[in-house]
Amino acid sequence: MKIGIIGAGNIGGNLTRRLTKLGHDVSVANSRGPATLTALAEETGATPVTVAEAAHGAELVVVTVPLKNVPDLPSGLFDGAADGFVVLDTGNYYPKERDGRIDAIEDGGVTESRWTEQHIGHPVIKAFNGTYAQDILDKPLPKGDPERIALPVAGDDEAAKKVVRDLIDDLGFDTVDAGGIDDSWRQQPDTPVYGLRAGVAAVTDALAAASPERPETFRA
């Protein structure tokens, strides 16, 4: 699969490492430009590109940038992407530590990923937002292993969700359907599933136990 990754931080970098190892054709971009990605490219064989080029020909585009930077992504970002391309969003809203106040999320009841959709102009599938980046490298296990970690995956498009769930399976993790994007508050920071290293049953229970009230620690 041809994959574009926008953001080369902890999650983006480790997804680049794993996905190239699985044989995918990966292009990776960050806000500082391709010249700053030389070491990652040499390590993985990924192609460093500009953000504007990251989606060219891509069947899957991973958006893994700070939420506050989503509105700064270039217009026409997905021009030239493959027909039927899927967008994977790993983002979280951290108003106090990083993002500042976003009124639509705080007052409008919009989930982080719905807000991201509105800004990029394309539906997203939400996954990896509560995953420890190092686990992407260290915790994959074969299908059927009782110790295999499960990740929640939310999205409105069932076909797109299947693409992401199948890819996560290939990466060595189980998945749990977390509902649509309007349900993705169940996996936002400080919910029971956020950062949970557990199997399908425990992740399913944690999603069900979530409260729609955003904790004060995660409000601006």
NUVOTOR-347988 format. One record per residue (C-alpha): x, y, z; residue in one letter. Coordinates in pm, whole numbers, padded with zeros to 5 digits, always signed. Layout:
N
XYZa ...
//
This chain:
220
+00000+00000+00000m +00117+00355-00069k +00101+00548+00258i +00165+00914+00335g +00249+01011+00692i +00215+01373+00797i +00403+01419+01121g +00727+01247+01214a +00710+01266+01592g +00690+00964+01820n +00380+00804+01665i +00455+00909+01306g +00817+00804+01327g +00742+00461+01470n +00461+00399+01223l +00710+00484+00949t +00951+00227+01092r +00695-00051+01116r +00508+00014+00793l +00822+00025+00581t +00935-00299+00743k +00605-00455+00637l +00680-00356+00279g +00457-00054+00236h +00565+00239+00019d +00582+00520+00274v +00628+00893+00222s +00682+01097+00538v +00659+01471+00599a +00694+01713+00887n +00661+02086+00943s +01036+02145+00917r +01085+02003+00568g +01233+01692+00403p +01594+01783+00483a +01524+01719+00852t +01404+01364+00778l +01725+01231+00626t +01810+01007+00920a +01462+00852+00934l +01465+00801+00557a +01806+00631+00570e +01693+00410+00857e +01364+00302+00702t +01374+00356+00327g +01078+00594+00350a +01070+00890+00111t +01096+01233+00278p +00857+01485+00118v +00692+01817+00193t +00356+01817+00368v +00192+01929+00044a +00334+01622-00133e +00262+01363+00135a -00073+01247+00000a +00029+01221-00366h -00082+00877-00484g -00151+00766-00127a -00415+00507-00047e -00381+00588+00323l -00282+00924+00473v -00187+00935+00840v -00236+01275+01007v -00035+01275+01328t +00028+01640+01412v -00064+01850+01717p -00433+01938+01704l -00359+02311+01709k -00162+02269+01382n -00440+02095+01188v -00584+02426+01051p -00237+02512+00918d -00221+02207+00691l -00207+02324+00327p -00523+02360+00124s -00551+02097-00146g -00365+01857+00083l -00535+01554-00070f -00516+01662-00432d -00355+01373-00615g -00437+01110-00352a -00553+00772-00480a -00923+00715-00546d -01098+00604-00228g -00807+00706-00005f -00845+00676+00373v -00732+00928+00634v -00614+00800+00972l -00620+01056+01253d -00413+00993+01568t -00484+01331+01729g -00577+01438+02080n -00686+01767+02235y -00448+01887+02506y -00570+02241+02582p -00349+02310+02883k -00027+02144+02775e -00020+02227+02405r -00323+02326+02199d -00488+02615+02379g -00864+02652+02388r -01067+02531+02090i -01422+02661+02136d -01589+02409+01906a -01456+02126+02120i -01503+02296+02458e -01846+02449+02400d -01984+02284+02089g -01949+01923+02193g -01750+01841+01879v -01506+01554+01915t -01142+01614+01826e -01163+01402+01516s -01487+01561+01394r -01315+01899+01433w -01020+01765+01235t -01254+01641+00960e -01407+01986+00933q -01069+02146+00882h -00916+01898+00637i -01236+01841+00441g -01229+01462+00451h -01367+01191+00682p -01116+01032+00918v -01069+00708+01106i -00942+00761+01461k -00684+00520+01601a -00348+00516+01783f -00442+00828+01981n -00408+00644+02313g -00123+00416+02211t +00224+00446+02362y +00454+00516+02069a +00715+00267+02185q +00452-00008+02193d +00423+00019+01815i +00779-00117+01802l +00787-00336+02112d +00440-00486+02164k +00322-00646+01837p +00220-01010+01871l +00087-01274+01629p -00286-01299+01571k -00444-01521+01835g -00181-01458+02103d -00371-01414+02433p -00141-01126+02530e -00208-00928+02214r -00302-00563+02278i -00624-00430+02124a -00668-00074+01995l -01000+00112+01966p -01085+00234+01615v -01361+00487+01549a -01501+00610+01217g -01817+00659+01015d -01708+00483+00696d -01711+00106+00749e -01496+00033+00444a -01235+00286+00552a -01247+00153+00905k -01180-00198+00774k -00871-00073+00588v -00733+00069+00912v -00830-00232+01123r -00668-00470+00876d -00351-00263+00878l -00342-00260+01259i -00383-00639+01253d -00083-00660+01020d +00110-00441+01263l +00050-00699+01536g -00247-00564+01733f -00614-00653+01767d -00884-00388+01723t -01220-00300+01876v -01485-00107+01683d -01535+00208+01891a -01830+00338+01689g -01852+00650+01476g -01652+00971+01500i -01918+01126+01722d -01855+00834+01961d -01478+00883+01961s -01491+01079+02289w -01483+00733+02444r -01113+00709+02357q -01002+01066+02424q -00746+01147+02698p -00835+01050+03055d -01095+00792+02957t -01061+00432+03079p -00932+00307+02742v -00671+00581+02693y -00328+00423+02730g -00480+00087+02820l -00260-00210+02734r -00517-00490+02726a -00703-00731+02503g -01034-00708+02319v -01261-00781+02617a -01098-00526+02848a -01087-00259+02578v -01455-00318+02497t -01543-00279+02866d -01330+00035+02898a -01504+00200+02603l -01843+00121+02756a -01734+00268+03091a -01634+00608+02948a -01813+00924+03054s -01903+01193+02796p -01808+01462+03050e -01458+01582+02968r -01251+01585+03290p -01144+01923+03424e -00780+01828+03368t -00852+01816+02996f -01051+02139+02970r -00908+02478+02882a 
//
